[in-house]
Every structure is written in structure tokens, then in C-alpha cells.
């Protein structure tokens, strides 16, 4: 494993995931969350450090797995394919949340598609940085 490229890919994936999650949850879904606020922790109870930590861990592990399954010179297309597989795995978890969380299925559908797209984006970023 090339440590320099690993760190650079981790940073790239982290910022991609951070921005993507903000756009989805902080912008696109904000009104939905406001209408279902009785389901969520209050602002005072929320500890965004855990969200930040989850994004760091996701990025570290995503790039690590990529390094173990990639080949020299992999393209952004192969990164997208890898990312889609990881994204679909995460999407299955989002689907399962519908059985125990009283949220509209439309919200779960956005979570599902968001995870798949996030995986693709992370895969392309990783392949472009680590694969070259």
C-alpha cells in the first residue's frame, strides 16, 4: 500500500462524503426532518462529533478496502463500480431502517439512493487519487 496516496485518497473521500452528506441531510432533506422532528434528537442532544467520526471511519475503511481490491492503473470507472457495490451494501441497511423507524418511505428511498450515489462518488475519488 502506498501510504501517501492512501492519505490523499482518504482526505479526498472524507471531503466528498462530508459535502455530500451536508447537501443531502443539511439542505435537501432539512424540511422533511423539520416536519418529522418528533423522531429525532433535539439540537441540544445531538452530538455531531459522532457524525464526523463516522465519516472519518467510513473514509478510512473505504479507501483501505479499495487498496486491497484495486489494480495498478484502475480508472474512475472501476472506482465507480467498486463504490456502487459498497453503496448498495449501505443502501440495504437504510432499507432495513424502515421496519423500525416510523419515517415516510420516501425519506428512506432518498437515504437508499443517497448511499448508492455516495459510494459511487467515493469510488471515483479514490480511483482518481489512489489509482494514478
PyMOL commands that set and color helices and strands:
alter all, ss='L'
color gray80, all
select helices_A, chain A and resi 3-28+30-35+37-39+48-69+76-97+105-130
alter helices_A, ss='H'
color red, helices_A
deselect
rebuild
show_as cartoon
